[in-house]
Amino acid sequence: MKHLLIPILCGLGLLLALPLAGDADAQAQEAQKMIERGDRFFQIGNFSKAKEEYLQAEEAGSTEPLMYYRLGVSYFNERELNEQLKAISYLEKADAADVELPAEIDYYLGLMYHKDTDMDRALERLRKYRDQIDPKNTKLKKQVDRDVEIAINAKRTILNPKDIRVFNLGDPINSEYTEYNPVVSADQSVMAYTVLAPVRKGSSTMQEKIMVTYKNQSGQWGKPEQIELNTSANVGTAGLSADGREMIIFIGGPNNTGDLYTITRQGRKWSNPIKMGNHVNSRFLESTASVTQDGRTIYFASNRPGGYGGLDIWKVEKNEDGNWESPENLGPEVNTEFDEDAPYIHPDGRILFFTSDGHYTIGGKDIFKSIRIGGKWRTPENMGYPINTPANDSYFTLDASGRKGYFSSDRQGGFGAFDIYSINMPDDEANIPLTMMKGRVLGGEDKKPVPTSIKVINNETGKQLDFVYDPDPATGNYLIIFPPGKDYDMIIQADDYLPYSININIPDQDYFYSLYQEIYLKPVKQFDVMVGQEVEVKNAFYDTKANETYDDLRKANESRLVRNDSIDLYELMDDIIASGDDVAFEYLLELMYSIDPIEEIDFEGDERSEIADRVYYYEDNPEENLESKVIDGEVIFTLPTFYVTEEANKQKERRQKIAEEKQKIDPNVLGRVFKVYFGPAETTISQKFRDELDGIIKELAKFESLGVEISGFASQDGDAEKNKQLSTERAVSVLNYLNLNDVPRRKIVAKGLGIDDGSGSKEEGRRVEIKIIQFD
């Protein structure tokens, strides 16, 4: 908080006129000259230079109370808290002397005791100073009244600490310089933050830069990398999307203004900044912002006209046409005459965290949260001690689970001016449950990322889910945040594939957990012709089956509260206490603390995983059999919906059936090779071989798991390329015959092998081999 120093500076002329010591030796005279130089710097407000002169005078032997007083004030005006606190000893030395001193010494001591969390002495001094203020100086009295109020707030809050441990992130994130405003993706795999440090080693010129770090395989933050931006202006982090792929940054302008921009990430490369536009930016200062998960509302801080004082929190929303409406101030429930900054809207869309030096602050800037219920914001709540301290605590962000928070603070014990800290939120501070799905889409024979978009429909309402983040083109990774207790269809539109529809059923859970999913798309070809496509889905939905934990009485009660919410689940947010399920919580932390858990999940090795695949043959799914999905007025035709859980259970039963059938199948049938011969340059099947094929068809009908493998050959006579084509056409003739006689494509594996090796007769080279096989 800024403090009025006018009374001190106004009284400075009187202080400078006080008599100095008379006769002194040379050292005392030199010390006096240092004090005089320090006084000149002090008078013009250059406290750094004044401090240097006073310290030299002290070293030369001076113990003048007035010098100690001014040295204390100079330390008070330092930027770093650890330096500010040095003011206390000098102010106390001055105060102990039996000389007349400015009344402001009580004010400075009160403020410094407050910063040092000595609230009783802080209140004693602040009240003493307040009693000496001229009644006509209402502005100063109002400020000191506020300082007394804040000290009272601090005393009450610190005497009732929350059971929270605060962790300094340490090396390599924090340093001797200033690190602040961390922004973290929902899964904690990406964190960006702002650093104020010398432009180069040994330089006195400081510059802001944006750093980004990624979680490594062991769950630790990796070495930070600077995001290079083509600007010499001040820059800083302002916000980050839940999937960590779009960042909002601040770029400063002239005269303490600045605008907000976005940059996007592919892999680990970030794009050039794009200005957010005049729906957010103005000719005033816009410092920080946060976007809701559906991308339809932006909360931001600005000091534009029309607010309540200083920086206020505003919002802009998209209308039904997709256009941004005019900015709207969040009103006096959130904003005060002081500064409100650093908004962060949680993925649930109902909890807003922000920084303020107004409201029920306990000193410096504090972190507050407000909950929106019935369209109105509740009175902001101070996050309490030790999250907040008498120092500056700000720029709070929370992961999707509501369990892990990050913020910056210049509290005592840090590495530098501001450091970045983390906290594990206690149970009674955690939000109601959300489900976060982390997945990836791969395609083709080489299992590489495929350009893909994902849409999710709530099957109950028919509306599209907003909290969907399309796969990163460089990795195939995507992120979706689901409200609980709903049934969804997930539409996957990937290049070169018909759209897939995969059903996702989110249980009515009462605590946060993560779902992990891998989707593999593969074209199905017969003789280089795409005749269908395969989708394999692997789900790791561990916590959905943790029903044994519901015996806990409190958890059962919370589940009842969630299930009985017939209006709006989120309106109960402030009353629902998160689960005390330590097993699930520890498991959650284990999964969340890695950069790419998809690669670490052992889908096949865990019996709780769901794995299923389905091959769609176009002949079995003609256009009239496709399902139509209407999404925001757009009709999308998809292949029949894939119910993964149901299909996984069916495939388990099918594998059991195959195993049972294998015991019944004549072993002489499996692997037996039938041959169909063709005349030179011919592709028509003669009647003799049709009769043989009919026998194969009857054999296949006996068991569901039986199928055929077809291989086409051609002789060495003539043009090699033409013969290769001929081998394919012959195999296709056999395939079509089987297919037209009720052998579905899914039971046929077909390939043209081209020229025969010539070891047999010419007739042998003009053949198609049919082998009966059993499918897994």
Secondary structure, DSSP 8 states (H G I E B T S, - for coil): -----HHHHHTHHHHHTS---SS--HHHHHHHHHHHHHHHHHHTT-HHHHHHHHHHHHHTT---HHHHHHHHHHHHT-SSHHHHTTHHHHHHHHHHSSS---THHHHHHHHHHHHTT-HHHHHHHHHHHHHTS-TT-HHHHHHHHHHHHHHHHHHHHHTS--S--EEE--TTT--SSEEEEEEE-TTSSEEEEEEEEESSTT-S-EEEEEEEEEB-TTS-B---EE---S--S-EEEEEE-TTSSEEEEEEE-STT-EEEEEEEEETTEE---EE--TTT--SSBEEEEEE-TTSSEEEEEE--TTSSSSSEEEEEEB-TTS-B---EE--TTT--SS-EEEEEE-TTSSEEEEEESSSS-SSSSEEEEEEEETTEE---EE--TTTS-SS-EEEEEE-TTSSEEEEEE--TT-SSSSEEEEEE--GGGS-S--EEEEEEEEETTTTEE--EEEEEEETTT--B-S-EE---TTT-EEEEEE-SSEEEEEEEEETTS--EEEEEEE---SS-EEEEEEEEEEEEEETTEEEEEEEEEEEE-GGGG-GGGGGSHHHHHHHHHHHT--S-GGGGTTT------HHHHHHHHHHHSSS-HHHH--TTT-TT-EEEEEEEETTTS-GGGSEEEEETTEEEEES--EEHHHHHHHHHHHHHHHHHHHHHS-TTTTT-EEEEE--TT-----HHHHHHHHHHHHHHTT-TTEEEEEEEEE-SSS-HHHHHHHHHHHHHHHHHHHHHTT--GGGEEEEEEEE--SSS-HHHHSEEEEEEEE--
